[in-house]
Amino acid sequence: MIYTSDYPDVYLPEVGIFEYHFPQNPKFDPDAKAFIDGIDGRSITRREVEHEALCMATGLRKLGLKRRDVACMYGLNSLEWVRAAYGCMAAGLTVSPANYAYSPKELAHQINDSGAQIIFLAPDLVSKFNEARPLLKRAFPDSRVVLLATPENQPVVKRYRIVTDLYGAPGKPERFSGEQVHETTWLCYSSGTTGLPKGVMTTHHNFTSQMQALKVSYQQLTPKDAMLAFVPLSHTYGSTMVLQQPFSMGCPVVLLPKFEEKAALECIEKYKITHGLIVPPIVIVLLHSELVPKYDLRSLKTLMCAAAPLGDDLTKEFESRFPNCVVTQGYGLTETTPIITCLTGDEVEGKSGWVGRLLPTYEARLIDVDGNDVNGIGERGELWVRGPSVMKGYHNNPEATAKTFNDDWFMTGDVLVRSADGWYKVVDRVKELIKYKGFQVPPAELEALLYTHPQIKDAAVVGLYDKSQATELPTAYVIVTDEVDKSDSGRAAFNKDIQMWVAARAARHKRLGGGVYIVDELPKSPSGKLLRRFLRDKGQAERDAGNVQMQAKL
């Protein structure tokens, strides 16, 4: 049973992503604002985005960088991040954005695996990068370290150049046509259920196909709208839905480096924001915010929630407090660039909790545990998809690529149901990834880290859902050595010590916010395979029953 989209077919151009955004005959006013800094009010127009990108392309070529070389981006959302990204696209470089919260070790892995030859980083991350340098497989000359800074906030010690220092005379953009559109242009890193994060090879055609599909199925933004964006540009959600999709519709974007309640509310009022992107924990914050009544938020019409499921109850509570605004949902993965299903504000009534209909260009199947197609309405099955927005594969990892595809079908690992009229809802997942506030946390990676602690003999990490934060929390169950004090006070002290120990070695979203629990044994199969699902179900039941003590907040 192969499901197709009920949207009309869309035209799929065979051009590079930069040419797609800047055609010979512009569709929108070149002097309209494209990106606005929500903190200081600086802005860049569409004309400036193009002009500065072409100037940067010249500078990158003078540094010896060439088409298909990889540029790492490491920083929070900023106009400089945008400038650097479009400049790299104009030069035909592959952009590999790194999570701002990465530790030096995690950053080094991405630089080494991607083969990055230049890095753009925020000034406050220079120390982390310097710590990562000894772990890099190749020397990284200072000339290829560029700060995401303006002349006004450039550090006093000017060891590294800033973005505008790269500008030369405007050059010509690299062109991609025919088979060239299937070359990699973006390399986000996605955590699998095992091992270290893998580079997802997103092509020009993946991006342009996604843009075309969204034009008929996503909230129809116009130049009269304004979008608020604090989701990370380093995440595929931000790379597509902030950096590119609104630009393709002529809609200005107000950027915030991250979500801060007061700053977000001020921006909504000041810039008359009509649309925004959120993740479920932000819904919780706004629901309980004491600041909301102090601001005029009537311009806000729609919020798109993605990266993790949002429950029906939360959606209804939110919309009762914000009667002018509706919450829509979408579903997708890094590997699908990213949106597979979504719905608009006009369609949301009566569909709370559903993630929408299949986007045009996609075909889908639902597969049961025995590998057979699910044919019944409302029956659960793993979603398999294929289409022009599905990634080319994992970078330098043919084995992982082969395990993710069945023939030409990408196996999402998520379990969905489909209604009779073609609406989808996410109900579970085959994979054991933990989704913490939109970030993917691979349990095996945290388990491998815990194994290195001298007092831990065995470990299992699962995600337990916390209703107060509307997210899963990484939670560890460990078997410890005899020297560990197993009294109540000893367990509490051990929990705090291990949380701090992990926090010093992993990114913030990988911290053990659900706690660390000492157990006598872990559920395993006769072959020795860890049965995380049994542990997760038991832990969730205990948490829901209120038998879990509050964990120390770090």
C-alpha positions as MATLAB code, in Angstrom:
seq = 'MIYTSDYPDVYLPEVGIFEYHFPQNPKFDPDAKAFIDGIDGRSITRREVEHEALCMATGLRKLGLKRRDVACMYGLNSLEWVRAAYGCMAAGLTVSPANYAYSPKELAHQINDSGAQIIFLAPDLVSKFNEARPLLKRAFPDSRVVLLATPENQPVVKRYRIVTDLYGAPGKPERFSGEQVHETTWLCYSSGTTGLPKGVMTTHHNFTSQMQALKVSYQQLTPKDAMLAFVPLSHTYGSTMVLQQPFSMGCPVVLLPKFEEKAALECIEKYKITHGLIVPPIVIVLLHSELVPKYDLRSLKTLMCAAAPLGDDLTKEFESRFPNCVVTQGYGLTETTPIITCLTGDEVEGKSGWVGRLLPTYEARLIDVDGNDVNGIGERGELWVRGPSVMKGYHNNPEATAKTFNDDWFMTGDVLVRSADGWYKVVDRVKELIKYKGFQVPPAELEALLYTHPQIKDAAVVGLYDKSQATELPTAYVIVTDEVDKSDSGRAAFNKDIQMWVAARAARHKRLGGGVYIVDELPKSPSGKLLRRFLRDKGQAERDAGNVQMQAKL';
ca = [
       0.000    0.000    0.000;
       1.716    3.144   -1.234;
       0.209    6.439   -0.113;
       0.680    9.609   -2.155;
       0.007   13.258   -1.425;
      -3.410   14.693   -2.169;
      -1.799   18.055   -2.950;
      -1.229   18.889   -6.618;
       2.131   18.037   -8.150;
       4.752   20.760   -8.001;
       7.448   21.802  -10.448;
      10.937   20.676   -9.387;
      13.648   22.889  -10.894;
      17.133   21.523  -11.491;
      19.216   24.400  -10.149;
      21.558   24.999   -7.229;
      20.091   26.351   -4.010;
      21.754   29.782   -4.364;
      20.445   30.244   -7.889;
      17.015   29.130   -6.671;
      16.963   31.955   -4.125;
      18.404   34.539   -6.520;
      16.939   33.998  -10.010;
      17.682   36.428  -12.829;
      14.237   37.962  -12.443;
      13.642   38.505   -8.700;
      10.121   37.813   -7.476;
      10.339   40.118   -4.450;
      11.505   43.650   -3.714;
      15.314   43.453   -3.445;
      15.303   46.289   -0.895;
      12.874   44.573    1.457;
      14.300   43.434    4.776;
      15.198   39.754    4.781;
      16.665   39.179    8.255;
      16.418   41.341   11.370;
      18.396   40.992   14.593;
      15.735   40.857   17.305;
      18.181   42.062   19.966;
      19.757   45.164   18.444;
      17.468   45.865   15.461;
      20.151   45.566   12.757;
      18.851   44.207    9.461;
      19.944   43.104    6.011;
      17.893   43.358    2.846;
      17.473   40.737    0.173;
      19.790   42.730   -2.095;
      22.438   42.855    0.648;
      22.201   39.124    1.301;
      22.983   38.433   -2.356;
      25.645   41.132   -2.762;
      27.523   40.222    0.418;
      27.333   36.520   -0.429;
      29.008   37.178   -3.777;
      31.650   39.342   -2.079;
      32.342   36.544    0.384;
      32.548   33.984   -2.413;
      35.478   35.979   -3.792;
      37.199   36.017   -0.411;
      36.719   32.298    0.096;
      38.269   31.577   -3.287;
      41.256   33.769   -2.416;
      41.778   31.587    0.654;
      42.095   28.610   -1.680;
      38.671   27.166   -0.976;
      36.863   25.638   -3.888;
      33.569   24.095   -4.874;
      32.528   21.158   -2.653;
      34.923   22.064    0.186;
      33.258   21.972    3.614;
      32.668   24.934    5.943;
      31.750   24.331    9.598;
      29.357   26.830   11.246;
      29.533   26.983   15.048;
      27.466   29.607   16.831;
      24.048   30.825   17.895;
      21.634   32.514   15.482;
      22.925   35.845   14.195;
      23.032   38.002   11.076;
      26.678   36.999   10.734;
      25.658   33.302   10.691;
      23.250   34.139    7.851;
      25.870   36.123    5.941;
      28.433   33.334    6.228;
      25.980   30.615    5.203;
      24.798   32.406    2.068;
      28.390   33.297    1.207;
      29.377   29.638    1.407;
      26.408   28.662   -0.763;
      27.406   31.259   -3.358;
      30.927   29.804   -3.427;
      29.579   26.270   -3.848;
      30.874   25.137   -0.459;
      29.102   22.515    1.633;
      27.831   23.965    4.915;
      28.178   21.765    7.995;
      26.498   23.451   10.992;
      27.553   22.319   14.471;
      25.437   22.465   17.608;
      26.351   25.477   19.743;
      26.299   23.280   22.857;
      28.862   20.795   21.551;
      31.826   19.999   23.741;
      35.324   20.281   22.215;
      35.364   16.504   21.668;
      32.000   16.548   19.885;
      33.060   19.490   17.741;
      36.304   17.751   16.803;
      34.369   14.660   15.697;
      32.214   16.700   13.324;
      35.148   18.650   11.889;
      37.148   15.456   11.365;
      34.289   13.459    9.898;
      33.054   16.221    7.591;
      36.550   17.176    6.452;
      35.798   20.853    7.147;
      38.485   23.181    5.828;
      37.204   26.451    7.274;
      35.228   27.254   10.409;
      32.982   30.179   11.245;
      32.496   30.456   14.985;
      31.024   32.806   17.558;
      33.601   34.730   19.623;
      32.468   33.101   22.872;
      33.228   29.663   21.396;
      36.872   30.353   20.563;
      38.056   28.656   23.766;
      36.086   25.491   22.928;
      37.508   25.453   19.432;
      41.033   25.881   20.782;
      40.440   22.898   23.098;
      39.268   20.882   20.087;
      42.312   21.724   17.989;
      44.620   19.028   19.420;
      41.950   16.450   18.502;
      41.774   17.474   14.839;
      43.244   15.200   12.180;
      44.549   18.071   10.081;
      46.159   21.397   10.901;
      43.741   24.317   10.908;
      45.493   27.566    9.922;
      44.321   30.758   11.631;
      43.453   32.211    8.219;
      40.617   29.695    8.013;
      39.121   30.516   11.401;
      36.529   33.268   10.962;
      34.588   34.897   13.787;
      30.853   35.438   13.516;
      31.302   38.988   14.783;
      30.945   42.596   13.693;
      33.732   45.181   13.900;
      31.943   46.562   16.982;
      31.975   43.302   18.952;
      35.198   41.801   17.628;
      37.370   40.653   20.555;
      40.289   42.847   21.575;
      42.743   40.081   20.689;
      42.337   40.047   16.902;
      43.959   36.710   16.210;
      41.167   35.732   13.844;
      39.445   37.684   11.097;
      35.712   38.410   11.065;
      33.130   37.685    8.374;
      33.358   41.054    6.612;
      37.160   40.744    6.392;
      36.590   38.080    3.751;
      34.706   40.377    1.416;
      36.227   41.130   -1.970;
      34.750   42.417   -5.200;
      31.471   40.630   -6.012;
      32.197   37.371   -7.795;
      29.985   34.996   -9.697;
      28.082   32.255   -7.888;
      28.807   28.616   -8.551;
      26.160   27.109  -10.815;
      24.685   23.634  -10.483;
      22.601   22.011  -13.197;
      21.654   18.554  -14.421;
      23.237   15.834  -12.285;
      25.175   18.485  -10.345;
      22.031   19.381   -8.383;
      22.460   16.054   -6.593;
      25.745   17.180   -5.054;
      25.809   17.740   -1.303;
      25.250   21.336   -0.199;
      24.463   20.844    3.501;
      25.853   18.429    6.055;
      23.886   18.469    9.318;
      24.813   15.831   11.864;
      22.102   13.517   13.124;
      22.393   11.174   16.090;
      21.649    7.535   15.383;
      20.714    4.890   17.910;
      24.327    3.744   18.035;
      27.696    5.399   17.652;
      28.551    9.016   17.068;
      26.423   11.502   15.075;
      26.372   10.930   11.313;
      26.605   13.549    8.572;
      23.394   13.760    6.548;
      24.169   14.547    2.904;
      21.504   17.055    1.849;
      21.664   18.000   -1.829;
      20.658   21.115   -3.760;
      17.744   19.150   -5.195;
      16.686   18.037   -1.696;
      16.402   21.676   -0.652;
      14.744   23.071   -3.766;
      12.231   20.205   -3.821;
      11.380   20.898   -0.202;
      10.900   24.616   -0.899;
       8.585   23.863   -3.807;
       6.541   21.378   -1.793;
       6.159   23.788    1.128;
       4.813   26.503   -1.152;
       1.542   24.601   -1.532;
       1.299   22.762    1.801;
       2.875   24.977    4.490;
       1.561   28.200    6.036;
       1.485   30.634    3.111;
       3.818   33.413    4.215;
       3.979   36.694    2.285;
       6.148   39.838    2.376;
       3.481   41.362    4.637;
       4.111   38.713    7.287;
       6.959   38.615    9.783;
       8.366   35.448   11.287;
      10.076   35.061   14.675;
      12.859   32.497   14.784;
      14.873   31.285   17.731;
      15.131   27.625   16.737;
      18.826   26.996   15.993;
      20.056   27.610   12.475;
      22.445   24.729   13.178;
      19.500   22.314   13.389;
      17.903   21.087   10.168;
      14.623   22.652   11.331;
      16.309   26.076   11.371;
      18.500   25.510    8.311;
      15.413   24.915    6.181;
      12.503   26.644    7.893;
      14.332   29.783    9.074;
      17.283   30.374    6.786;
      15.614   29.424    3.519;
      11.863   28.772    3.443;
      10.690   32.271    4.473;
      13.310   33.819    2.173;
      11.814   31.843   -0.708;
       8.428   33.436    0.115;
       9.666   37.016    0.592;
       8.866   36.947    4.314;
      11.225   38.804    6.705;
      12.656   36.829    9.634;
      13.363   38.261   13.081;
      16.239   36.290   14.584;
      16.908   35.658   18.248;
      20.055   33.791   19.334;
      17.922   31.520   21.502;
      14.554   31.502   23.226;
      14.253   33.971   26.066;
      10.734   34.708   27.199;
      10.945   38.512   27.529;
      12.925   39.010   24.303;
      10.494   36.832   22.320;
       7.437   38.704   23.608;
       9.088   42.074   22.907;
       9.822   41.007   19.328;
       6.270   39.811   18.709;
       4.935   43.203   19.785;
       7.612   45.385   18.122;
       7.766   43.632   14.749;
       4.105   42.568   14.559;
       5.096   38.912   14.253;
       2.460   36.807   12.501;
       4.166   33.414   12.451;
       6.742   31.561   14.509;
       8.464   28.237   14.991;
       8.435   26.517   18.367;
       9.073   23.241   20.147;
       6.783   21.823   22.891;
       8.718   23.106   25.959;
       8.176   26.685   24.775;
       4.428   26.094   24.840;
       4.777   25.263   28.552;
       6.716   28.487   29.208;
       4.175   30.688   27.435;
       1.236   28.945   29.095;
       2.553   29.866   32.546;
       4.173   33.186   31.659;
       3.343   36.139   33.885;
       4.707   38.500   31.217;
       2.219   37.649   28.462;
      -0.492   40.129   29.617;
       2.041   42.990   29.430;
       2.453   42.738   25.649;
       0.252   43.234   22.611;
       0.466   39.857   20.881;
      -2.602   40.174   18.675;
      -0.539   40.082   15.464;
       0.475   36.456   16.126;
      -1.695   34.170   13.967;
       0.116   30.838   13.686;
       2.838   28.886   15.437;
       4.366   25.806   13.856;
       5.448   23.162   16.364;
       7.889   20.494   15.238;
      11.029   18.603   16.323;
       8.948   16.651   18.901;
       5.239   15.755   19.249;
       2.867   18.201   20.973;
      -0.051   16.679   22.847;
      -3.673   17.553   22.209;
      -4.276   18.844   25.762;
      -1.355   21.262   25.618;
      -2.453   22.549   22.228;
      -5.967   23.309   23.464;
      -4.673   25.003   26.636;
      -2.371   27.195   24.596;
      -5.023   28.246   22.129;
      -7.399   29.125   24.963;
      -4.823   31.586   26.328;
      -3.898   32.914   22.870;
      -7.287   33.047   21.093;
      -5.900   34.877   18.046;
      -3.283   32.198   17.407;
      -3.515   28.574   16.315;
      -0.821   25.940   16.739;
      -0.034   23.741   13.784;
       2.271   20.755   13.711;
       4.628   19.171   11.268;
       6.725   16.048   11.170;
      10.042   15.251    9.585;
      13.668   14.337   10.112;
      17.090   15.689    9.261;
      17.270   12.965    6.631;
      14.156   14.317    4.855;
      15.164   18.013    4.663;
      13.097   17.932    6.967;
       9.301   18.201    6.550;
       7.287   15.134    5.490;
       3.834   16.153    6.766;
       2.341   19.419    7.969;
      -0.883   21.382    8.201;
      -1.747   25.056    7.991;
      -3.663   27.334   10.321;
      -6.717   27.031    8.104;
      -6.748   23.250    8.487;
      -6.025   22.852   12.191;
      -9.566   22.939   13.585;
     -10.490   19.474   14.799;
      -6.998   18.167   14.000;
      -5.221   18.963   17.244;
      -2.475   16.415   17.883;
      -2.178   15.417   14.221;
       0.907   16.320   12.184;
      -0.850   16.936    8.896;
      -0.986   15.430    5.456;
       1.789   14.132    3.241;
       3.627   16.876    1.378;
       3.647   16.767   -2.409;
       6.606   14.852   -3.921;
       6.483   12.225   -1.138;
       5.270    8.643   -1.263;
       4.738    6.749    1.987;
       4.131    3.296    3.422;
       3.293    2.090    6.920;
       5.028   -1.166    7.862;
       4.138   -3.452   10.778;
       6.586   -5.351   13.002;
       6.534   -8.313   10.625;
       7.555   -6.184    7.656;
       4.138   -6.124    6.027;
       2.224   -3.106    4.804;
      -0.442   -1.788    7.155;
      -3.701   -1.378    5.286;
      -6.259   -0.666    8.020;
      -7.277    2.871    8.951;
      -5.730    3.868   12.277;
      -3.363    0.894   12.405;
       0.147    1.554   13.689;
       3.124    1.138   11.394;
       6.647    2.412   10.887;
       6.650    5.189    8.309;
       8.736    4.572    5.184;
       9.047    7.394    2.656;
      10.680    8.190   -0.630;
      10.893   11.357   -2.668;
      13.263   14.060   -3.917;
      13.774   15.594   -0.458;
      15.149   12.382    1.069;
      18.886   12.608    1.742;
      21.523   11.117   -0.504;
      22.887    9.111    2.429;
      25.208    9.390    5.413;
      28.612   10.960    4.768;
      31.461    8.437    4.731;
      29.137    5.808    6.209;
      27.747    3.424    3.561;
      26.967    0.805    6.209;
      24.653    3.166    8.129;
      23.098    4.308    4.852;
      22.355    0.726    3.830;
      20.704    0.029    7.205;
      18.448    3.062    6.843;
      17.092    2.263    3.379;
      15.040   -0.672    2.132;
      15.533   -0.506   -1.615;
      14.756    3.178   -2.219;
      12.504    3.566    0.836;
      13.856    5.568    3.780;
      12.839    3.914    7.055;
      12.069    6.721    9.507;
      12.026    4.572   12.632;
       8.876    6.396   13.778;
       5.492    4.738   14.233;
       2.489    6.616   12.861;
      -1.199    6.064   12.191;
      -3.152    7.365    9.189;
      -6.763    8.485    9.148;
      -9.206    7.683    6.366;
      -8.762   11.173    4.907;
      -4.973   11.055    4.870;
      -3.989   12.712    8.155;
      -1.033   11.362   10.128;
      -0.265   11.168   13.831;
       3.017   10.138   15.486;
       2.321    7.548   18.176;
       5.653    5.888   18.949;
       9.028    5.169   17.447;
      11.004    2.117   16.591;
      14.274    3.864   17.246;
      15.346    4.465   20.812;
      16.508    8.025   20.365;
      15.645   10.372   23.193;
      14.086   13.653   22.070;
      15.041   16.398   24.494;
      13.484   19.765   23.553;
      13.812   18.980   19.863;
      17.370   17.626   20.083;
      18.160   13.984   19.449;
      20.082   12.229   22.191;
      21.468    8.754   21.380;
      21.327    6.613   24.543;
      24.226    4.421   23.427;
      26.535    7.437   23.344;
      25.722    8.358   26.944;
      26.028    4.735   28.024;
      29.494    4.573   26.480;
      30.444    7.664   28.478;
      29.061    6.234   31.724;
      31.051    3.040   31.212;
      34.230    5.078   31.613;
      33.339    6.099   35.180;
      35.304    3.974   37.666;
      32.292    3.346   39.930;
      29.898    2.206   37.171;
      29.909   -1.425   36.047;
      26.965   -1.314   33.630;
      24.557    1.338   32.431;
      21.372    1.939   30.462;
      19.979    5.304   29.360;
      16.362    5.915   28.354;
      14.136    8.931   27.842;
      11.335    9.504   30.346;
       8.665   12.048   29.523;
       8.303   14.949   31.945;
       4.899   16.624   31.666;
       5.999   19.831   33.389;
       8.612   20.472   30.700;
       6.827   18.738   27.787;
       9.933   16.824   26.815;
      11.786   13.588   27.387;
      14.630   13.649   29.900;
      17.712   11.435   29.514;
      17.658    9.109   32.523;
      20.334    6.640   33.568;
      20.045    3.309   35.364;
      23.381    1.983   36.541;
      24.954   -0.975   38.287;
      27.720    0.277   40.562;
      30.776   -1.076   42.347;
      30.590   -2.197   45.970;
      32.318    0.924   47.244;
      29.321    3.129   46.401;
      27.148    4.004   49.408;
      23.650    2.667   48.663;
      21.852    4.365   51.517;
      19.240    6.995   50.600;
      21.676    9.830   51.228;
      24.419    7.959   49.381;
      22.210    7.406   46.355;
      21.245   11.100   46.310;
      24.893   12.142   46.473;
      25.853    9.658   43.736;
      23.019   10.935   41.526;
      24.260   14.512   41.875;
      27.918   13.564   41.352;
      27.243   11.594   38.164;
      25.010   14.311   36.724;
      27.807   16.840   37.254;
      30.372   14.432   35.847;
      28.350   13.928   32.651;
      27.596   17.654   32.385;
      31.327   18.347   32.252;
      31.756   15.936   29.322;
      28.667   16.327   27.130;
      26.514   18.986   25.492;
      23.723   20.486   27.572;
      20.959   18.560   25.795;
      22.744   15.289   26.630;
      22.802   15.864   30.370;
      20.988   13.383   32.606;
      18.099   15.647   33.535;
      15.954   12.645   34.471;
      18.428   11.505   37.110;
      20.735    8.591   37.827;
      19.347    5.501   39.551;
      21.275    2.624   41.084;
      19.793   -0.788   40.232;
      20.809   -4.381   40.919;
      20.291   -5.563   37.324;
      19.339   -4.336   33.866;
      16.801   -6.082   31.599;
      18.625   -8.001   28.875;
      17.792  -10.663   26.336;
      19.378  -14.161   26.528;
      21.972  -12.954   24.019;
      22.889  -10.056   26.300;
      21.160   -7.292   24.318;
      19.922   -4.463   26.506;
      16.113   -4.236   26.475;
      15.686   -0.503   26.893;
      11.972   -0.522   26.193;
      11.191   -2.584   29.307;
      13.297   -0.229   31.382;
      11.681    2.837   29.821;
       8.148    1.544   30.379;
       8.850    0.737   34.035;
      10.584    4.057   34.652;
       7.794    6.008   32.955;
       5.148    4.259   35.038;
       7.034    5.128   38.222;
       7.490    8.747   37.152;
       3.812    9.089   36.207;
       2.814    7.608   39.562;
       4.890   10.220   41.354;
       7.391    7.776   42.794;
      10.405    9.564   41.319;
      12.198   12.095   43.465;
      12.968   15.502   42.027;
      16.412   15.601   40.483;
      19.063   18.212   41.090;
      18.904   20.860   38.389;
      22.165   21.663   36.643;
];
